[in-house]
């Protein structure tokens, strides 16, 4: 079983994703969160087929569900769902993914953060 905790950002949503390998290269996805939009995705993606992990954004069932239920296109949760499924199937290592913002400093404060 693979578990991921996602802090979705400014919206304040915390999302707990569980991916569990099932028979026939299927992955059961469980979502726990206070975000109603993400919870609405559950019915669409509760069971994924391994092949769906290798489709483009337009064909991917997770991103199709996100397009239907999420108002914010930059939500990191759909990506995290797919990463959890990949790790659960042994298709990638469980490495953390980060987005870090770099703020520009005034001319007197130069150099990388």
N, C-alpha and C positions, 0 to 999 in steps of 0.2 A: 504494500500500500504506500502511495506517495501522497504527502501532505504539503500544502503550500499556504502561507499566509501572505496576503497582498494588502498593502496600504495603498489604496487607489489614488491618493493625492488630496487635492483641495476639497473634494466633496466629503472627505472624512470617512469614507466607507472602508471598513475592514472586511476582507473576504477570505474565508477559509475554504480551500479547494482540496478535495480528496479524490484521487484517481486509484481505482482498483482494477487489476487485470481480471478479465473474465475469460470463459472458454471461447475459442474461435477467434482469437486476436481482437477481442472487444475490450473496451475500457469503460467501466462504470464511473460516472462523474457525479460527485456530490458537492453542493455549494451551500455554505452557511454565511449569511450576512444580513444586515439590516436594510440593504439596498433592495427595494422592491423591483427595480428594473433588472438587476442581476438575478434575483430569485425567479423572475418570469422566464429566464433562459433555461431553467432546469428541465422543463418538459421537452424542450427541443434537443438537449444535449446529454440527457441522463445516461445514454449508452452510445458510445462512439465506436466506429469501426477503424482499425488501424489505417486503412487506405485513406480515410478522411484527413489524416494528419499530413498527407502529402499532396493535398490539393491547393490550388491558389485561393486567394482571399474570396473571390466571387463564388467559388464552388464549395468552400469550406463550411461545414454545418455550424461550427462555433461562430464564425464571422457572419454568417447569414442570420443566425439567431441574434447576435449583437446588433446587426443592422436593424432588425425588427424591434428590439426591446430597449436598447440603450440610446439615450439622447446625446451622449458625448462620444464622438468618434475616437478621441485619444485615450479612452479608458484602457488601462493596462490589463484588465481582467481576462479578456478573451485570449491574449497571448499567454498569460499565466496558465490558463486551462489547458492549452495545447502543450505547453512545456511540461506540465504535470503528467499528461498522457504519454508524452515521449519518454520521460524518465521511467514511468511505470512499466513501459514495454521494453526498457533497456536500449532505447534508440539514441539516448544522449545521457550525459552525466548530470547529476543534480547540482549544477553551478548557479549561484545567485546571479540575477540580472539586475542592473541598476541604470537609472537615468539620473545624471547629476547635472545640475545647472551651474554654469560658470557665470559669475557676475562681473561685469566690467568695472574696473576701478578708475579713479581719477588719474591724471597724468603722474601725480606724485606716488601713486601706488601701482607699480607695474609688476609684471611677473605672473606666473600661473598660480592658481589657487592650490 
